[in-house]
Amino acid sequence: MITVGILTISDSSYRGERDDLSGPLLREMAVEYLGAKVELEAVVPDELDIIKGTLVVWADEVGLDLILTTGGTGFGPRDVTPEATKAVIEREAPGLAETMRATGFKITPHAILSRAVAGIRGHTLIINLPGSPKAVREDLEAILPAIPHGIELLKGGIGGHEYQGDGS
């Protein structure tokens, strides 16, 4: 079973000024589509050190398989989720973010403004998603089919290798 943490990054949701709609949607999708167990959920402000610290603890100390973040991936001056993620990952997984942007671009040209990243820390896959529930659903649906295989490989499995390219 895949263990998941959901981290909502939003100043207004953290202050209680706006309901977090994307975090609960991520929970629902992780359980429904991945059969995952959501072990941790949190809402934090758009603060680089808080985001980094949470990602490190959830990956290293809790040992989650997958961390899904929502929010803070745009061009706003306080949008620092990609920087926090890049600071803690050891290897990038660019195909996930590229697929999300390409899928979103078919719906709106604004999707290419996403700065979301995905990467690996130890045995944990970390994926940044937008803050909008609509975009979260579209983006996560685009990459869901690949996630279980990626998690299996991170856990040391060999998986079913349908594609025999560079390291998959």
C-alpha positions in Angstrom: 0.0 0.0 0.0 1.3 3.5 -0.9 1.6 5.9 2.0 0.8 9.5 1.3 1.2 12.9 2.8 -0.8 15.9 1.5 0.7 19.3 2.0 -1.4 22.4 1.2 0.7 25.5 0.8 -1.5 28.6 1.1 -1.2 31.7 3.3 -4.9 32.3 3.2 -5.9 28.7 4.0 -3.3 28.7 6.8 -4.8 31.8 8.3 -8.3 30.3 8.0 -9.4 32.9 5.5 -10.1 30.4 2.7 -11.2 26.8 2.8 -8.6 24.3 1.5 -10.4 22.6 -1.4 -7.4 21.1 -3.1 -6.0 19.1 -0.2 -9.2 17.1 0.4 -9.5 16.5 -3.3 -5.9 15.1 -3.4 -6.9 12.8 -0.4 -10.0 11.6 -2.3 -8.0 10.9 -5.5 -5.1 9.2 -3.7 -7.4 6.8 -1.9 -9.8 6.2 -4.8 -7.3 5.8 -7.7 -4.1 4.6 -5.9 -5.7 2.7 -3.0 -3.3 4.7 -0.9 -3.3 5.4 2.8 -3.1 9.1 3.6 -1.1 9.2 6.7 -0.5 13.0 7.1 -2.2 16.2 6.0 -1.2 19.8 6.8 -1.8 23.3 5.7 1.3 25.6 5.9 2.0 29.2 4.8 4.0 30.1 1.8 7.3 30.1 3.8 10.3 28.4 2.3 11.8 27.0 5.5 8.4 25.6 6.7 7.8 23.9 3.4 11.3 22.4 3.3 11.2 21.3 6.9 7.8 19.5 6.4 9.0 17.8 3.3 12.2 16.6 5.0 10.4 15.3 8.1 7.7 13.5 6.1 10.3 11.9 3.8 13.1 11.1 6.2 11.4 10.6 9.6 7.9 9.4 8.6 9.1 7.6 5.5 6.1 8.3 3.3 6.1 6.9 -0.2 4.5 9.9 -1.8 4.1 13.5 -0.9 1.6 15.6 -2.9 1.8 19.3 -2.5 -0.8 21.8 -3.6 -0.3 25.5 -4.1 2.6 27.9 -4.4 3.7 26.9 -7.9 2.8 30.1 -9.8 4.5 33.4 -10.5 3.3 35.1 -7.3 6.0 36.7 -5.2 5.3 34.3 -2.3 5.0 31.2 -4.5 8.1 29.2 -3.3 6.9 25.6 -3.4 9.2 24.7 -6.3 12.2 26.3 -4.7 11.5 24.4 -1.4 11.1 21.1 -3.2 14.2 21.6 -5.3 16.2 22.3 -2.1 15.2 18.9 -0.6 15.1 16.5 -3.5 18.1 14.5 -4.5 16.9 13.7 -8.0 14.4 15.4 -10.3 11.5 13.5 -12.0 10.9 16.0 -14.8 8.6 13.8 -16.8 5.8 14.2 -14.2 5.9 18.0 -14.2 6.3 18.1 -18.0 3.2 15.8 -18.5 1.1 17.9 -16.1 2.0 21.1 -18.0 1.4 19.5 -21.4 -1.9 18.1 -20.3 -3.0 21.5 -18.8 -1.9 23.4 -21.9 -4.5 21.5 -23.9 -7.1 23.1 -21.7 -5.6 26.5 -21.0 -2.4 28.2 -22.2 -1.9 29.4 -18.6 -0.8 25.9 -17.6 2.7 26.6 -19.0 3.1 29.2 -16.3 3.2 26.5 -13.6 6.7 26.1 -12.1 5.8 22.8 -10.4 8.5 20.2 -10.0 8.6 16.6 -9.0 11.5 14.7 -7.6 12.9 12.0 -5.3 14.2 12.3 -1.7 15.4 8.9 -0.5 12.5 6.5 -1.2 9.9 9.3 -1.3 8.4 10.8 -4.5 7.4 14.5 -4.1 5.1 16.0 -6.6 4.0 19.7 -6.7 0.5 20.4 -7.9 -1.3 23.7 -8.5 -3.6 25.3 -5.9 -6.7 25.2 -8.1 -8.9 22.1 -7.5 -9.8 21.9 -11.2 -6.1 22.0 -12.2 -5.2 19.5 -9.4 -7.8 17.0 -10.8 -6.6 17.4 -14.4 -2.9 17.2 -13.5 -3.1 14.3 -11.1 -5.3 12.3 -13.5 -2.6 12.8 -16.2 0.2 11.2 -14.1 -1.7 8.7 -11.9 -1.1 5.7 -14.1 2.7 6.1 -13.6 2.8 6.7 -9.9 2.4 3.1 -8.6 5.3 1.9 -10.8 7.5 4.8 -9.7 6.8 4.0 -6.1 7.5 0.3 -6.6 10.9 1.2 -8.2 11.7 3.5 -5.3 11.0 0.7 -2.9 13.5 -1.5 -4.7 11.2 -3.5 -6.8 11.8 -4.2 -10.5 8.2 -3.8 -11.6 6.9 -4.8 -15.0 9.1 -3.1 -17.6 6.9 -2.2 -20.5 9.3 0.6 -21.6 13.0 -0.4 -21.8 14.4 3.1 -22.2 16.8 5.0 -19.9 16.4 3.5 -16.5 12.7 2.9 -16.3 
